[in-house]
């Protein structure tokens, strides 16, 4: 009990209180841009002397810097402060069947360099090929940013599938050869020289949507990703639901009427849409196949297929069937449709899916299209990397 009482009293120590004030000020500078000492004091509730001491402390620690003055006001010009961009840099990567996209950003979130590396950039027989591909993508982004690996604070990688916390292996991603080593994180960390976080790509798309897109201000929502592969991210109480083995949201394998069951052998297939389940109904290749079945063999792209009324209506029915199963279990306030299929179908497809819910004895969540500008997986990886870096770098308790 004595130990518990001591722990409860710890947050009241001056050092911890100073660190809490430091973090509050740094978060304000990140979210609102350059601020004066007076503005920081007003927004944090700190007195002018305390705000001055705080800024001097953060400037000495290399976390903030001055950036000009406020002009055009009566009296002396007030000095502006901002987070020092050089305090830390992070890398974010999005992995797919065709290659890896890497971005490097400073602690403020400004992207400094981006690089795309195809899977053919390193020969299939090269040892540690996956690590080499990752390193080549990161090094390319760093070169464009004028930085070196030693300046990276951390790296977040978005991949299809999920890293099993029990085994360390990447599951549900048979179409990514070379990514299934039990020591994958350690191998990548050794090559890059930074801590590595590997996260499901659809989970990262949900992170992007929650911060920058259609799910802002929603603590309970589901993002459904329909692309080459199909999956979902489930956010409850503002937190991602991952499941015991990291497989929460792998709705591509969900058995549904009209699709063959996805057996264990199907997961070894080279194509993510192979096998059965929901993915076999609404994945990009299946949408194109549907157009062929409806008498349009010349269709080669998803947007061409969904331009047809008959294909769009059938895809809407299929999407609604899968969504109904998810809604019945999760009961989210919002469902966000993302990936190539919803983006190609647009508002016309979204409206048809919503119409399919009419009359069902189920909750009817709001249904929105993703409105992220750019690669949502890369943006979510960047958001995650920045959050991890700020938690470490902005911690002044030490």
N, C-alpha and C positions, 0 to 999 in steps of 0.2 A: 504493500500500500504506500509505503514511504516513497518508493521509486515512482509510483503513479502520480503522487502529489507533486513530486519534483518535475515530472514531465509536463504536468498541466501548467506549472508556473513558468516553464521555459520560454514560451512565446512573449512573456512580459519583459524579458531582459532588454536593456538598451540596444545591444548589438542586433538582436532579432527585429526589434522595432525599426531600427535604422534600415535594415535590409528590406523590410516590408515597404517602407517609404521609398527606398531606392527603386524597388521593382515597380511600384505604382507610377513613379515618375517616368521610368524607362518605357513602360507600356503606353503611357500617354504620348511620349515623344514618337513612338513607333506608329501609333494609330492616328495622331493628329498633326504630325509634322513638327517643324521648328516652333518652339514656344519660348516666351520670355520667363524670367524668374518669377515675375508677378503672376503670370498665367499659370505656371506650375503650382505656385502656392495656392491660388484660388481653386484650382481643380482638385488638388489633393487635400486642401484644408490645412496646409502647413503655414506657419508664420514665415515672414520674410527672412529673418535670420536663419531659421531651420532650412528653408528652401535654398538659401545661399550656401550653407554648409553642405547640403546634399549635392548641389551641382558641382561644388569644388571637389568633393569626394569622388564623384563619378567621372569628372574630367581628369583627375589624377590617376584614376584606374583605367583610363583609356576607353571609357564607355560612352562618353558624350564629348562634343566639341562645340565651339562657338561657330556660328555661321552667319555673320553679318548683324545688322541692327534694324530695329523698327524705326522707320522715318515718317515724317509728315505729321507727327504729334507734338503738342506743346511739351516743353521740358526736355531733359536730356534723352538722347536716343537709347532705347532699351536694347540690350544685347539678346540675340536669339541663340537658343541651344538646340542641338539635334543629336540623335544617336550617331556615334562615330561608325560609319560603314565598315571601317577596317577592323572592328571589334571581333568579327568572325565571318567566315564564308562557309557555305554548305553546298552540297551537290544533291540533285534529285534526278532519278532515272525512271523511264517508262519502258518496259520490255514487252515486245510482241514477237510473233513468229518470224517477222522479216528483219528485225533488228532492234537497236537500243537508241533511245533519244535521251541525251543528258543535258542538264542545265545547271549552271553555277550561279549562285546569288550571294549578295552580302547580307548582313544581319538585318538590314532594313527591308529586305525582300526584293531589292532591285536586281533583275537578272543581268549578269555581266557577260555571259557567253553560253552558247547552245551548240550542240553537235549531234548529228545523226550518223550511226554506224550500222551498216547492213550485216547480216549474219555471215555473208561471204567475205567479210574483211579479214577474218582469220580462218585458216584452213581447218577442215574438219578433223584432221589427224594431229593437230598441234596440242601438246600437253597443256592442261589448265586453260582450255579454249574459252570457257565461259568467263573466267577471271580476266583473260586477255581482252575479250570483247568489251567488258565493262570498263577496264582500264583505258582502252583506246577511246571510248566514248567520253569518259571523264576527262582524260588528258586533252582531247580536242576542245572541249568546252573551257577547260582551264586556260589553254593557249589563247583562245579568243578573249578571255577575260584578263590576260596578262598575269596569271597566277600560277603557282605550283602546288603539287599535292600536299606539301607540308603546311599549306595555309588553310586546308579544309578542316572544319571542325567536326563534321559528320556527314553521312550519306544515307539517303532513303531511296529504296528501289521498289518500284511497283511492278509486280508480275501477275500473270494469270495464276490461278490456284491459290494455295494457302500453305504457309510454313507450319507444319505440325509441331507444337511446342514440346511434345513428348519425344519425338524421334529426330527433330531437326530437319526432316526431309520436306521438300515441296510436294504437296499433294494436289490432285485435280488438274495437273498441267502436263499431260503426257506429250503434248505437242511442242514442248520446250526441251529438246535434248540437251544434256549437259548441265541442267539446272536441278538435278535430283541428288546431288552429293549430300551425305549426312553432315559434312563439314563445310557446307556452302558458305555460310556466314563468315566462318573463320578464314576460309580461303580468300574471300573478297576483302575482308578487313586487312589481311596481311598484304595484299597487293596495293590497296589504296592508302593504307596507313591511317584509317579513320574508323570510328565505330560505325557499324552497318545495321540498318533496320530494313528488313524485307517485309513488305506489306502487300496484301491482295490488291490488285489494280482497281477493282470495282469499289472496294472500301475507300481507296484514295480518291476516286471520282466523287464519292459521297462527301468526303472531307472538303473537296473543292466546292461542291454544290452548297454545303452548309455555310461556308464562309463567303463565297463569291457569287453564288447562283440562285437557283429557284428554291432552295431549302433554307434560306436565311430566315432566322427567327422561328425555326421549327426544331423542337427537341425530339420529336417522334416522327420518323419518316422512313420510307423504303425507297432506295434507288434501284430501279430495274434496268440492267444493261443488256441490250439486244444488239449484238454486233456479230463478228465472226464467231465469237463465243457468247454465251448467255450466263448471266449471274445476277446477284442482288447484293446490296449492302443494307443492313438493318441497323438503324440508329434509334435507340430507346433511351430516354432520359438524357439525351445529348451524347451518349456513348455508343461506339460501335459494338455490336454483338458479334463475337468471333466463334463461339462454340468451343467444345472440349478439345477438338482437334484442329481448330482453325477453319472448319468447313461450313460455318453458318453462312447462309446465302447462296450456296452452290445449287441454285434452282435449275440450272441447266440440266441436271440429272433427275429432276422431279418427274415422276411418272404421270402422264396425262393421257386421256383418251385421244386416239389418233396417232400416237407415237409409240414405237417399240420401247420396251424397258431398256435402260442402260445397264448392261451387265459389267462385271469386273473386266472382262476382256476388251470391252469397248474403250476403256481408258488408255489402252496402249495405242490407240489409233493416232495417226499423224495429224488428222484434221480435228479441231475442237468440236465441230458439229457432227462428227461421226457418232454412230451408236444410236441412242434413243433419248427419250425424255423431252422436256420443254425445249431444250436447245434444238432438237431435231424439227421442231415446229416453227420457231421464230428466228433462228439464226440467219445471218445474211445469205449463206449458200442456199438455205431452204426456201427463202423468199424468192430467190431467182429460179429455183427448181419449180416453185409453184406457178410462176409466170409461164414456164415452159409447159407445164401440165395443162394450163389454161389456153394453150395454143399460140404462145409467143416465143418460139425457139430462138428468135434473134435477140432477145433481151439478155444482156450481159452484166448489168449493174442494178443495184438495189433500188436506186431512185427511178430507173426506167420501169422496174417491176411494179413499184408502188404508185406509179403514175396511172396504172390501170385500176379502174374502179373495182373489178372483181377480185383482184389480188389484194388490194387495200382492205376490202371488207372482210376477206377471209383471214388476213393477218390480224386484223382488229379482233376478230372472234377468238383467234388462238391466244393473242396477248391477254385478252380479258379472262379467258379460262385459267391461265396461269396466275394472273393477278388475283383472281377470286380465291385461289388456294392460299396465296400469301396473306391476303387481307383477312381471311377467316381465322388465321392463326395469330397474326401480329396485331391487327386492328390499328394501323398507323393513321395519323392525321393527314398525311400527304404521301403520294406516290409520285416520284420523279422518273420520267422515261428518258433514258440516255442511250448513247451508242448509235451506230450507223442506221439501224432500221427506224427508230423513232425520229431521228433527224431527217432522214429521207422522206418519211411519211408526213412529217410536219403536223400542223394543226388539224388537217383533215383526218389523219390517222388517230390523233389524240381524241378528237371529238367522237369518232366511231367507237373507240375503246370505252370511253365514258358512257356512251349510249348503251353499250352492252351490259353495263351494271344496272340499268334501269329495271326495277322490279325484283331484283335479287334480294333474298332475305339475308343481307350482309351489310356491315357498315359501308358507307360510301365515302372514302377519303377523297380529298381534293387531288386532282390529277393534273400534273404539269409536265411540260417538256423542259429538258435541260436548256439553260440559256448561258452556259459557260462559253466564253470566247477563247478558243485555244484548246489544247490537249488537256482534258480534265484530269487524267491520270497523272500527268507531269505536274500540273498545278497543285493537285492534292499532295503529291510527294514533296513538292517544295514547301507547302504549308506545314506539313508534318516535320520536315527537316528544320525549318525555322523555329517551330515551337520547341523542339528538343534542344536546339542550340541556345535559344533565349533562356530556357529554364536553367541551363548550365552557366552560360556566360553572365546573365543578369543576376545570378545568385551571389550577393556580396557578403553573406554571413561569414565567409572565411577570411 
